[in-house]
Amino acid sequence: MNITIKNEQQIEKMRKAGKILKQTLDLIEASIYPGQTTQRLNDLAYNYIISQGAKPSFLNYEGFPYTICASLNDQVVHGFCTNIPLREGDIISIDCGVIWEGYHSDAARTFPVGSISVENSNLINETKQSFFEGIKDIKAGSRLGHISHKIQTYLESRGYGVVRELTGHGVGTDLHEDPMVPNYGKYNSGIELIEGMTLAIEPMSTLGKRDVYLEDNDWTVTTCDHKPSAHYENTILITKDGVEILTL
């Protein structure tokens, strides 16, 4: 395992990447409505990131053809952008990354399209909350399994499925670095967190069973029972006293 510890100069670059990414996601959120298309949202994200002097992390990453992942309803991650209009009641997960002077940020949000069902709204809100439960009380010296266990127990206690095939990860000069950060696991297990580590923590939960499959495009991951899924992610920095969220 090759875990990179960032110095203050490198962290500052990741803060800048995180700030641009947050602004990008805010712009997308304000542009989601019934009749909008994910291709237009993709173009919006690309143009904004470029306008800030940064680069999109995802575009052409291992051949991925878009700036954003736009995962609709039962799609968990890596949804492709299309010209199909969004519909009232849809939920859409937008995952995006930004490179600033060689350093990546990575974050995801699930947004409502117009008015959505109470159960879909709860799924979005509880998935977001599970992220904050996962990072609560951690700092340098804590174990990685603390995050994984807290996310799992929070979501499962509320009846949601926790996707196991996809994980959070380290992030820095590469979009995906060591260590992997599962959204399930044993409390107080795993490696010790060190000051200067940067991680992308990303709970992915389902309204039904946790089982998923890979679609024919070899990218998009979808729930087997076609129940809705939600995704919430931020890039965080481990400090001696706690956590700094770089994408909020």
For each residue, the residues with C-beta under 8 A, 3 or more apart:
1: 178 179 191
2: 177 178
3: 170 177 178 179 191 194 197
4: 170 172 173 177 198
5: 194 195 196 197
6: 10 11 14 172 196 197 198 237
7: 10 11 196
8: 11 12
9: 12 13
10: 6 7 13 14 103 172
11: 6 7 8 14 15 196 198 237
12: 8 9 15 16
13: 9 10 16 17 100 101 102 103
14: 6 10 11 17 18 100 103 104 105 171 172 198 235 237 246
15: 11 12 18 19 246
16: 12 13 19 20 100 101
17: 13 14 20 21 54 98 99 100 103 104 105 246
18: 14 15 21 22 98 105 107 235 246 247 248
19: 15 16 22 23
20: 16 17 23 24 49 52 54 98 100 105
21: 17 18 24 25 96 97 98 105 106 107 235 247
22: 18 19 25 26 107 247 248
23: 19 20 26 27 48 52
24: 20 21 27 28 45 48 49 96 98
25: 21 22 28 29 94 96 107 109 247
26: 22 23 29 30
27: 23 24 30 31 44 45 48
28: 24 25 31 32 41 44 45 68 94 96 111
29: 25 26 32 109 111
30: 26 27
31: 27 28 36 40 41 44
32: 28 29 36 41 86 92 111 112 113
33: 36 86 113 114
34: 85 86 87 88 90 113 114
35: 85 86
36: 31 32 33 40 41 85 86 113
37: 40 41 81 82 83 84 85 86
38: 41 42 68 70 72 79 80 81 82 84 86 92
39: 42 43 81 82 83
40: 31 36 37 43 44
41: 28 31 32 36 37 38 44 45 68 70 81 94
42: 38 39 45 46 66 67 68 70 81
43: 39 40 46 47
44: 27 28 31 40 41 47 48
45: 24 27 28 41 42 48 49 56 67 68 96
46: 42 43 49 50 56 59 67
47: 43 44 50 51
48: 23 24 27 44 45 51 52
49: 20 24 45 46 52 54 55 56 67 98
50: 46 47 53 54 55 56
51: 47 48
52: 20 23 48 49
53: 50 100
54: 17 20 49 50 98 99 100
55: 49 50 59 98 99
56: 45 46 49 50 59 67 96 97 98 99
57: 61 96 97 98 99 104 105 106 175
58: 61 64 66 67 68 69 95 96 97 175
59: 46 55 56 64 65 66 67
60: 63 64 65
61: 57 58 64 175
62:
63: 60
64: 58 59 60 61 69 78 219
65: 59 60 80
66: 42 58 59 69 70 80 81
67: 42 45 46 49 56 58 59 96
68: 28 38 41 42 45 58 81 94 95 96
69: 58 64 66 77 78 79 93 94 95 96 108
70: 38 41 42 66 79 80 81 92 93 94
71: 75 76 77 78 79 92 93 94 95 220 229 231
72: 38 75 79 86 90 91 92 93
73: 90 91 92 228 229
74: 222 223 226 227 228 229
75: 71 72 78 79 93 220 221 222 229
76: 71 93 163 166 204 206 212 221 222 223 229 231
77: 69 71 93 95 108 166 204 220 221 231
78: 64 69 71 75 95 219 220 221
79: 38 69 70 71 72 75 93 220
80: 38 65 66 70 217 219 220
81: 37 38 39 41 42 66 68 70
82: 37 38 39
83: 37 39
84: 37 38
85: 34 35 36 37
86: 32 33 34 35 36 37 38 72 90 92 113
87: 34 90 113
88: 34 113 114 115
89: 113 114 115 116 117 120
90: 34 72 73 86 87 112 113 114 116
91: 72 73 110 111 112 113 116 120 123 124 228 230
92: 32 38 70 71 72 73 86 110 111 113
93: 69 70 71 72 75 76 77 79 108 109 110 111 229 230 231
94: 25 28 41 68 69 70 71 108 109 110 111
95: 58 68 69 71 77 78 106 107 108 231 233
96: 21 24 25 28 45 56 57 58 67 68 69 106 107 108
97: 21 56 57 58 104 105 106 107 175
98: 17 18 20 21 24 49 54 55 56 57 104 105
99: 17 54 55 56 57 102 103 104
100: 13 14 16 17 20 53 54 103 105
101: 13 16
102: 13 99 173
103: 10 13 14 17 99 100 172 173
104: 14 17 57 97 98 99 171 172 173 174 175 235
105: 14 17 18 20 21 57 97 98 100 171 235 246 247
106: 21 57 95 96 97 171 175 200 202 233 235 247
107: 18 21 22 25 95 96 97 200 233 234 235 247
108: 69 77 93 94 95 96 202 231 232 233
109: 25 29 93 94 128 231 232 233
110: 91 92 93 94 123 124 127 128 230 231 232
111: 28 29 32 91 92 93 94 124
112: 32 90 91 115 116 120 121 124
113: 32 33 34 36 86 87 88 89 90 91 92 116
114: 33 34 88 89 90
115: 88 89 112
116: 89 90 91 112 113 120 121
117: 89 120 121
118: 121 122
119: 122 123 207
120: 89 91 112 116 117 123 124 207 228
121: 112 116 117 118 124 125
122: 118 119 125 126
123: 91 110 119 120 126 127 160 205 207 228 229 230
124: 91 110 111 112 120 121 127 128 230 232
125: 121 122 128 129
126: 122 123 129 130 154 155 158 160 205
127: 110 123 124 130 131 155 160 203 204 205 230 231 232
128: 109 110 124 125 131 132 230 232
129: 125 126 132 133 154
130: 126 127 133 134 150 151 154 155 183 203 205 232
131: 127 128 134 135 151 201 202 203 232 233 234
132: 128 129 135 136
133: 129 130 136 150 151 154
134: 130 131 146 147 148 150 151 154 183 201 203
135: 131 132 138 147 201 236 243 245
136: 132 133 150
137: 142 146
138: 135 142 146 147 193 238 242 243
139: 142 193 238 239 240 241 242 243
140: 193 194 195 238 239 240
141: 192 193
142: 137 138 139 146 192 193
143: 146 187 188 189 190 191 192 193
144: 147 148 179 181 185 189 190 191 192 193
145: 148 149 185 186 187 188 189 190
146: 134 137 138 142 143 149 150 187 188
147: 134 135 138 144 150 151 168 181 201
148: 134 144 145 151 152 181 182 183 184 185 186 189 190
149: 145 146 152 153 184 185 186 187 189
150: 130 133 134 136 146 147 153 154 187
151: 130 131 133 134 147 148 154 155 162 183 184 201 203
152: 148 149 155 156 162 183 184 185
153: 149 150 156 157
154: 126 129 130 133 134 150 151 157 158
155: 126 127 130 151 152 158 160 161 162 183 203 205
156: 152 153 159 160 162
157: 153 154
158: 126 154 155
159: 156
160: 123 126 127 155 156 205 206 207
161: 155 205 206 207 208 209 210 211 223
162: 151 152 155 156 183 184 203 204 205 206 210
163: 76 166 183 204 205 206 210 212 221 229
164: 182 183 184 210
165: 212 221
166: 76 77 163 202 204 212 221
167: 180 181 182 183 202
168: 147 180 181 182 183 199 200 201 202 233
169: 176 177 178 179 180 181 199 200
170: 3 4 176 177 178 179 181 197 198 199 200
171: 14 104 105 106 174 175 176 177 198 199 200 235
172: 4 6 10 14 103 104 177 198
173: 4 102 103 104 177
174: 104 171 177
175: 57 58 61 97 104 106 171
176: 169 170 171
177: 2 3 4 169 170 171 172 173 174
178: 1 2 3 169 170
179: 1 3 144 169 170 190 191 199
180: 167 168 169
181: 144 147 148 167 168 169 170 199 200 201 202
182: 148 164 167 168 185
183: 130 134 148 151 152 155 162 163 164 167 168 202 203 204
184: 148 149 151 152 162 164
185: 144 145 148 149 152 182 189 190
186: 145 148 149 189
187: 143 145 146 149 150
188: 143 145 146
189: 143 144 145 148 149 185 186
190: 143 144 145 148 179 185
191: 1 3 143 144 179
192: 141 142 143 144
193: 138 139 140 141 142 143 144 197 238
194: 3 5 140 197 238
195: 5 140 238 239 240
196: 5 6 7 11 237 238
197: 3 5 6 170 193 194 237 238
198: 4 6 11 14 170 171 172 235 236 237 238 246
199: 168 169 170 171 179 181 235 236 238
200: 106 107 168 169 170 171 181 233 234 235 236
201: 131 134 135 147 151 168 181 233 234 236
202: 106 108 131 166 167 168 181 183 231 232 233
203: 127 130 131 134 151 155 162 183 231 232 233
204: 76 77 127 162 163 166 183 229 230 231
205: 123 126 127 130 155 160 161 162 163 229 230
206: 76 160 161 162 163 209 210 212 223 227 228 229
207: 119 120 123 160 161 227 228 229
208: 161 223 225 227
209: 161 206 223 224 225 227
210: 161 162 163 164 206
211: 161 223 224 225
212: 76 163 165 166 206 221 222 223 224
213: 221 222 224
214: 218 219 220 221
215: 218 219 220 221 222
216:
217: 80 220
218: 214 215
219: 64 78 80 214 215
220: 71 75 77 78 79 80 214 215 217
221: 75 76 77 78 163 165 166 212 213 214 215
222: 74 75 76 212 213 215 226
223: 74 76 161 206 208 209 211 212 226 227 228 229
224: 209 211 212 213
225: 208 209 211
226: 74 222 223
227: 74 206 207 208 209 223
228: 73 74 91 120 123 206 207 223
229: 71 73 74 75 76 93 123 163 204 205 206 207 223
230: 91 93 110 123 124 127 128 204 205
231: 71 76 77 93 95 108 109 110 127 202 203 204
232: 108 109 110 124 127 128 130 131 202 203
233: 95 106 107 108 109 131 168 200 201 202 203 247
234: 107 131 200 201 245 246 247 248
235: 14 18 21 104 105 106 107 171 198 199 200 245 246 247
236: 135 198 199 200 201 243 244 245 246
237: 6 11 14 196 197 198 243 244 245 246
238: 138 139 140 193 194 195 196 197 198 199 243
239: 139 140 195 242 243 244
240: 139 140 195
241: 139
242: 138 139 239
243: 135 138 139 236 237 238 239
244: 236 237 239
245: 135 234 235 236 237 248
246: 14 15 17 18 105 198 234 235 236 237
247: 18 21 22 25 105 106 107 233 234 235
248: 18 22 234 245
